[in-house]
Amino acid sequence: MQGKDFHILTTNQDTQFVKIYPEEKVSEIQGDHRFFQCSQCCQDETWDAVQPVADMIAAMGEGTMVPDELIPRCPHCGAEMFPWVRGYGNFLQGKKYEEEYEKISKYIQKNKDRKILLIELGVGRMTPMFIQEPFWELTNSLKDAYYISVNSEYQFLPEFIEDKGIAILGDIGTVLKDLRKAKEESAFVC
């Protein structure tokens, strides 16, 4: 990725991408474990979860109980807070969520008339509406877009983009390692 213009769209909530890439280059559209939200969604706000979680872990010691006073509560309504990630109940699709979508949208708008490669790595069939289907539509609608999918379980490429894409069935690590080796052994240019 070094020296390349790129943007990462992820449904991973584990913050791994923002550990190695600048946050402005990553869109976490399913939330992020570094933030809390009110379990009742009483406010369109998120709060830092890193320090409160560290405090809870420290207070637990060798046990499994968190002192009641350390359980994070919404400063507005008093409800318990929980991680700002889809899957814990009332996922807050407010300002922070829109900011994440805005980053990828601006990147696509800025590059829509250029050659653009949409690479999908390991996206499953549980939630195709977040990455897979939008990538297919972008590939279809953008003149110079090309789509590559690498997945260890699925090798699916819709007919309407079969001339603008490829689906590779295989382990992502192996495929990327093979690609790097092929690049080093030839004049192959990405």
N, C-alpha and C positions, 0 to 999 in steps of 0.2 A: 504494500500500500504506500510505501515511502515514495514521495514525489508525485503521487496520483491524487486527482480530485475525486473524493468519494464521500458517501454518506451511508451510515449503517441504520437500517430499520430493523428493530428487534422486538420480539414478544417475550424474550427472556427477562426475568425480573430480578436476576441475581447480581446486577451491577458490574458484571465482568468486562463489558465493552467500555464503560466509562472509566475503568481502571487503567486502560491502555490507550484510549483515544480521547481527544477533547470532547466535552459534553455537547458542544455545538455540532459535532459530526455524528451524534448518536441520537436516534429517536426511540425512546422506550415507551411504546404505545400500550403496553399492558401494565404499566406501573413500575415501581422501583422500591425495593425493600429499604432503602435509605430514608423513606418518608412515612409518616403516619398520617392518617385522616380520621375524622370523626366517624365512628361506626354508624351514626345516625345521619351523616351527611348534612348536618345542620348549617354548615358554613362551607363556602368554596375555598378552603384553605388546606394546605398540607404543612406538616411540621417535621423537623429533624427527628429521625428515629435512631440514629447511630449512637449518640451519647446516652439516651434513655435505655436502650437495649444493653449497652455496655454496663451501665449502672445496675440493671436488673441481674445480669449475669454475675457481676461481682458480688452482689448481695446474696445470691443463691449459694455461693460457696460450693460445697460438695453436694448440697441438697438439690431439691427440685422445686422449692417453693419461692415465689417472689413476694416480698412484703407488699401488702395492700397499698401502702402509701407510694410505692414505686410504679404501680400500674398506671400508665399514662391515661389521662382523661382530657377530654375536650375542654378548653378554657371557656367555651361559650355555653355549652349545655350540660357538661359534666359526664357525658357518656364515655365509655371506654373508647380508646383509639385503637385502631388496628392498622396493619401495613397497607400502604397505598398500592395495592396490587389487585388485579382482577382475580377473583376466585375466593375472596374472603367475605363476600356478601355484597354490600352496597358500594361497589367501586365508584369512586368520585370521578365522574367525567366532566370536570370543570376546567378552570383556567390552566392548571398544570398539564392536564390531558391535552387540551387544545394547543398548548405550547409545544408539546412533543410532536403532534401532527403537523404543526406549522413549520417545524424545522425540515422535515422531509418534503413537505409541499413546496417550500421555497427552493429547495435544492432541485427538485424536478422541474419547476418553472424556469429556473435559471439555466438549466441544461437541456430543455426540451427540444431545442433545435440542433443539438450536438449529438455525436455518437454517444450512446449511453448503454452500458452493460448492466443488466439487472441479474445479480447472482443470488440465488436462493440456496441456502445451505441448511439441510436437515429439517425443513418445515414439514410438519406432520399434517394429517388430514383432519385433525380435531377442530382447528380454527383456520380454515383456508381463507376466510374473508379478511384477515388482517395483513397478510403479506402475499400469499400465493395468487389469489384472484386479482388483487390490484396490480401485481407485477405482470400478469397475463394481459390485463387490459392496457397497461402502459406499453407493453411490447407491441400490442396490436395497433395502438393509436399513434405512437410516436414513430415517425418515419425512419429514424436511424437507431432504434432500440433493438437490442438483442438480449435474449433470456437464456440463462443457464441454471439448471437445477441439479443439485447433487444430494442424493438421499440414499440411505442404506436400505430403505423399505419400499419406496415407491419410485417408479420410473414413468411419470405421466407428463405428457406434453399435449395440450389441446390442439386439435386440428387447425384451428384458426391462426395459430402462430407456429406451425411446424416448420415453416420456411425461415423463421426468425428466432429459432431456439433449439436447445438440446436438453435432454434429461439424461443424467448419468446415474446409474444404479451402482452405488458403492459407498464404502466408508469415506467420510469427508477427509479425515487425516491422510488416508492412503492416496486419495485422488489429488489432494493438494501437494503431497510429497512427490507424486509422479509428475505433476505439472511442473513443479520446481526443477526436478531432474531433467525433464525434457527441455525446459528453457535453458538450463545450464549447458546442455549437450548440443544445442543448435543455436541458430540465429533467430530463434523464436522471439517475437517481441509482443508483449502485452499492451 
